Each structure stands twice: as C-alpha cells, then as structure tokens.
Amino acid sequence: MDWDYLRFIRALAQGGTLAKAGQLLGVHQTTVLRRLDQVEESMGVQFFERSRDGFQLTPVGETAFREAEKLAVAMENLERKLVGQGDDPVGKVRVAAEDVLLNELLSPILAELVRDYPGIELEVLTDNDVANLSHREADITVRPENDPQETLSGERIAAIESAVYGSIGYCRRHRDIEMLSRPEDFRWLIPDESFTQLATGRWYRRNLKQAELLVRCNSLQSMVALARAGAGLAVLPCYLGEGARELRRLSDPLEGESVDLWLHVNQDTQQMARVRIVMEYLVERLRAHAGAIEISAAF
C-alpha cells in the first residue's frame, strides 16, 4: 500500500470527519473522500464505517491505523536525523486530563514545559471524566485510577488522599461540626453516577445512608466551588482542599479511600522523542509535588 493512502487513513481516524481530516492534511475534504474511495476500491476492503456522525474505523481500519502510526514515528525519526535536530523535541504532543487536575496540578507544570521546550506544540484535552477520552486521542493521559489495565504503559505518581472539607462560614454556622458524629445532620455535596473517578463511594454508603440533605454534582469542579461557597460539606481530594483558603479539613485522610494518580503513554506514539521527553518531564515534576497529593498528617 502507498504510504500516502495511509496518511489519509490516519488523518481521518484522528479527525473523525472529512473536514477535520482535511484540516490535518492541509487539503480539501473532497480530496480526503476521493483518496479513501480509491484505496478501498483498489484493495477491496472497507477501512471506515460511514454514518451521519462521521467515520469509525473497522477492524481492518484499526490495523491500518496502527501501522500508519508506526510509519509516522519512523518517518519523523528519519526526518529528525536528516535535518540535524538531534535531541531537541519538536512537534505536537497531546496531553489528556480532567479539568480539576489540569487547573490545580498540571497548569504550572505545563507552563514550565513550553518555556523549557519551545519546539513542543502542546495540545491539551480535558473532560470531567478523562475515561471519556480514548487512548488514541492523547499521547499522554493523566488519570486517577486504581488497578489500571495491564496493557497500559505508564508511571504511578502518588496516592491521592481524600478528606472531609467545609467552608469556614459553613463551620461557623454549625458549631457541632467538629466531631462529625452525626454526618446526616449536615448538608453534603456528593458526586452523581456520571463520574466515577473518586474512590469515596464506600465512605458515602457507610456514613450517609440516613442523610437527606444532599446536593448531587456531575463534576468535581462543581463540588469544590459549592463547598467553597458554603453550600455544604464535601469529601474532596486533599490536593484540592488543602489549597483552598476558604476550606477547613474536618477529618484525617479517609482510610481505604485513596486512588492512585497515573500517567499513561500511548503505545503507538511513545517511541517519539518528543512524547518520551514530555512524559519524563511530567513524571519528574508531579513526583516533586507528591507531598501535596499524599496528605497524611492529622487535621
């Protein structure tokens, strides 16, 4: 197969639509469709399922896409050698993370990264639940999870501890809050079933069975904002609660409710020099902040 055909398959798999694939390749979308029709007709196979929502890879297309990614790495490494770029990382690296992790932990690190490596073209992908972002979309994924799939390559950074937090104003209005002996007496901000990255479900089920004053949120960011505003108590990751001046920690880190913070690297692009350098950079900087993530002192 002509490499040029694989370029079009790769771009369409990454973009999902003819228009986006055309933007990636710098051609008109009709050119993308024409080249796809040509290669599918000449080989007698279908690389994509076509629908109103876009283009989805078939099993044959998945195989072609993986090979195209490998060839892209090989071509990039060859080009780097030919133009004498040495070890200086140049090109796009896509990093995926939840909004809260980006805001609270990653932003200053990524700012340092682009200053130190101006040749890196950083693309940041965010979602309330980073599990919604496919591994193919990102080169590096920053994710809280326990027991990641064995097929994923990555580095464990630290254990994210969680504790109970409330605003100073809310605590002043409830003088009996210190012991939390009757948690059902207070209003609680809890995650709904739409996001599952918090490892605190058992604590909620054990301690809030009788609670009626509940505010359900579909993002960790909204839980933090409401807690800071005094809407109620919340179980939050300690790296969030400790950094918020408006919040007080009302418990030790909850035993058995921690979740590991992982960096996973895309197996199809991890051999690219720029991806390896960004991965190593993020691992080093995040591990330097491990003390702020793994809060263990009594409150």
N, C-alpha and C positions, 0 to 999 in steps of 0.2 A: 504493500500500500504506500502511496505517495505521502510523505510527511506533511505536505501541505493540506491534504484531506484531514489528517489527524489534528492539525491546528484548528480547523473549523469545528471538528467534533469536540475538542477540548474547550473551546470558547463557548460553544452552545451549551455544554454541560455546566460550565461555570455560571453563565449568564441566565440560562433557563428560558430565554426568549430570543427571537431573531434580532430584535432591536438591540438588546444588551450584548449579544454576541458580536454584532456589527460594531458596537462601540469599542469592545475589547480589541477587535482586529483592525479597526480603522477603515472598515468598508461598509457599504450599504447593506441593509438587512436582506435585500433581494439576492445579493451575491452569496450570503450565507445559505439561504434556502436553495439556490441553484447548485452550490457545491455539495450540499447534503444530498440532494436528489441524485446528483451524478454518482457519488460514491456508493449510495445504497443500491442504485440501479446496476452499476458495474459489478458489484460484489454479490448482489442478490440477497442482501441481509438488511435488517432494519435496526438502526442504531438508536432511534428515539421513538417513543410513543408520543403522538401529537394530539393535543387537546386544546380547548379554549384557554386553559390556564398556562399553557406553554409546552415545553418539551421535557420529557422524562426519559432517562436512559433505560434501554432494555438491557437484559443480561449481556448480550453481545456488545452493546454500547459501553457498559461498565468495563468490560475487558479492554476495549479500545481506549477508553478514557485513562485507565491506569497506565497503559503503555505510552499514551501521549504525555502523561505527566513525567514518566521516567525519561522520555526523549527530551522533554523540555529542560529537565535538570542537566542532562548530558550536554545539550546544546549551550545552555548557559555557562556551564563549567568550561566548555571549549572556547566560547567567546571570551570568557574572563582571561584565559591563558593567552589568547591571541592578541588581545588589546593591552595586556600587561597590567591588569588591575590588581594583581596579587591577591592579598587577603582582605582588601577593603570591601566591605559589604555594600552592594548596590542593588536596588530594585525593591519590589513590593513584598511586604510581609503582612499577613492578615492575622490579627490577634482578636480572639473572641472572649468576652467576659460578661458577667452580669453587670447591670448598671451600678449597683452598690459597690461591688468590688472595684470597678473602674473608678468611681468617684472617690472612694476612701483609701484605696491601696495603690492602684496602678497608675493613676494620673501623674503624680510627681515622678514616678519611675520612668514612664513613657516619655515624659518631657525631657528627662536627662538622656534617655536613649537617642532621641532625634537630634539632640545637641551634640552628643558624642559621635554619632554616625549619621552625618547629613545626607549620605547617599541612600539611606533607607527610606523607602516610600511606605509609611505606616498606614495600614487600613484597619480601623477598629470596628468590630461588630459587637453590638450589645443586644441583650434581651433580658427580661425579668428572670427567665429560666434559661440558662445557657444550653441546657439539653435540647432546646428547640433549634439550636444552630447545628447543622450537620457538620461532621468532621471534614467533609470535603470543602466546605466553605472557608475554613480557617486553617492557617498553618500552625498556630499555637492556640490552645484553649485553656483558659484559667477557670477551674471549676472546683467547687466544694462537693466532695462525694466520698463515701466510704466504699471500699471494695470495688475499685474500677475494673472494667473488663480486662482480662489478661492480654487481649490483643492490642490494647492501647499502650503506646510508648510514652513515658513521661517521668516526671520527678515529683515526689511528695515534698511539700514545703513545710507544713506545720499542721497542728490540730487546732481548728477554730473552736474555741470555747464559747459557751453562751451562758447568760445570767439574766436575772430579772432586773429591769430598769424602769424607773418612773421619773417624771419631771419634778423639779424642786417644788413647783407650785402644787402639783397633784399631791405630793407627800405632805406639804403643809396643810392641805385640806383634809388629810386622813392621818391623824396623829397616831393611830394604832397600826400603821402600816409596817413598822419596823420588823416585826416577827413573822408577818405573813402567815399567821397561824390559821386564819380562815380566808384563804385566797378567793373563795366565792363571794366574799363581801365587797370586792373591788371590781372595777371595770377593766376588762382585758382586751388587748389588741392582739388578734391571732391571725395566722395565715389561713386562707381558704385552701381548697383542694387543687387550685390551679397551679400552685408552685410547691415543690416538694424538697427543695434543697436544704431546708432547715432540719436538723436532726433532733427536733424537740417534740415530735408528735407524742412520744410515750409520756413525757412530762405533762403535757396538756391533758392527756386522757387520765392520768393518775391524779392530777391535782385540781382540775377544773371540771370534774364531772357534774358538780352541782352549780356551777357558775351560770348565771343568766345574763349578766351584763357583759356582752361580747360585741366587739366590732371586728368583723372579718375583712381582711385586706388581701388583694391579689398580688401584692409586691412587698418586698422587704423595705423598699424605699418609703412606701406609704406608711408602714408600721413605724419606722423611725420618725417620720415627720409628725405623725399623730401623737406619738409618745412625747416628743419634744414640746408639742403644743399643749400637753397636759390632758389629753383625751382619755388616758388610762395607762395601765401597766403593760409591759411587753417583755417577752423573752427575746433578747437580741444577741447577736454575736458580740463578743466583748470588744473586738477592734472597732465596732461602731459605737457602742455605749460609752466606752471609756473616753472616746474622743469628743463626745458631745457635752459641752459645758452645762447645758440645761438639764442633763440627766444625772440621776444618782443610781449607783448599783445597790440593789437591795438584797442580794444573795451572793453566796460563793458561786463559782462556775458550777453549773448543774452536772452532777456526776453521771457519766454514761451518755451524755447528750452532745458530745463533741463530734465534729465532722472534719475530715482531712481536706486540706487545700492542695490541689494537684495542678500541675502544668502538664498538659498533653501536647505532643507534637504530631503533626500529620505525617504518617509513614511515607506518603507519596512525595513529600517535599522536604523531609528532614535532612536529606543529604545536601541541600543547597547551603552554601556557605552563609548566606545572609540569615537563613532561618536558624541555623545552628548558633550563630553569634547572638541573635536576639533571644533565643531560648536560654543560653548560658547567662546572658545579661539579666534577664528577668529572674531566673533561679537565684542568682547571687544576691540581687537587691532584695528580693522578697524574703529570703532566708535571713538577711540582716534585720528585717522587721519582725522576725518570728516572735520576739518577746512581746510585741504589742498584740499579736494574734493569739498566743497561748497564755492568756491571763490565768495565773494560778493563785495569786495572793488573796487572802481573805478580805472581805469588804469592811 
